[in-house]
Amino acid sequence: MASTQSSSFRAAPIQSVQELIKEPIPAVPQPFILDDPQPPILSASTPLPLLPTIDMKHLIMSETAGSELEKLHSTCKEWGFFPLVNHGVRSSLVEKLKSEIEEFYKLPLEERMKYKMMPR
């Protein structure tokens, strides 16, 4: 199956943000800038959109599963990520995961690249 890529997608390797911040840079590097034909218009009086939260309990309850699935679907399409609540994972495990992630990103780039995911 052929993949379609927008004209703003750059296939060349991009230096990681963690590497970029090691030294001051005067502007946002071009590979991180997406061409948006209609950028959002924000003002002090316009509230920012809120990231929807997905509730696992609502997903497994038959009375609310349909509406929560619709919310999950639209959130994935519009945002690409979401906070999940009532998932049953102990907070101590979530904190340990956050700590492990922080430690991973403190590793040198060469070491992190050993775990790079290959494109499908």
Secondary structure in CASP SS format (residue, H / E / C, confidence):
PFRMAT SS
TARGET T0000
AUTHOR 0000-0000-0000
METHOD secondary structure of the structure
MODEL  1
M C 1.00
A C 1.00
S C 1.00
T C 1.00
Q C 1.00
S C 1.00
S C 1.00
S C 1.00
F C 1.00
R C 1.00
A C 1.00
A C 1.00
P C 1.00
I C 1.00
Q C 1.00
S C 1.00
V H 1.00
Q H 1.00
E H 1.00
L H 1.00
I C 1.00
K C 1.00
E C 1.00
P C 1.00
I C 1.00
P C 1.00
A C 1.00
V C 1.00
P C 1.00
Q H 1.00
P H 1.00
F H 1.00
I C 1.00
L C 1.00
D C 1.00
D C 1.00
P C 1.00
Q C 1.00
P C 1.00
P C 1.00
I C 1.00
L C 1.00
S C 1.00
A C 1.00
S C 1.00
T C 1.00
P C 1.00
L C 1.00
P C 1.00
L C 1.00
L C 1.00
P C 1.00
T C 1.00
I E 1.00
D E 1.00
M H 1.00
K H 1.00
H H 1.00
L H 1.00
I H 1.00
M C 1.00
S C 1.00
E C 1.00
T C 1.00
A H 1.00
G H 1.00
S H 1.00
E H 1.00
L H 1.00
E H 1.00
K H 1.00
L H 1.00
H H 1.00
S H 1.00
T H 1.00
C H 1.00
K H 1.00
E H 1.00
W C 1.00
G C 1.00
F C 1.00
F C 1.00
P C 1.00
L E 1.00
V E 1.00
N C 1.00
H C 1.00
G C 1.00
V C 1.00
R C 1.00
S H 1.00
S H 1.00
L H 1.00
V H 1.00
E H 1.00
K H 1.00
L H 1.00
K H 1.00
S H 1.00
E H 1.00
I H 1.00
E H 1.00
E H 1.00
F H 1.00
Y H 1.00
K H 1.00
L C 1.00
P C 1.00
L H 1.00
E H 1.00
E H 1.00
R H 1.00
M H 1.00
K C 1.00
Y C 1.00
K C 1.00
M C 1.00
M C 1.00
P C 1.00
R C 1.00
END
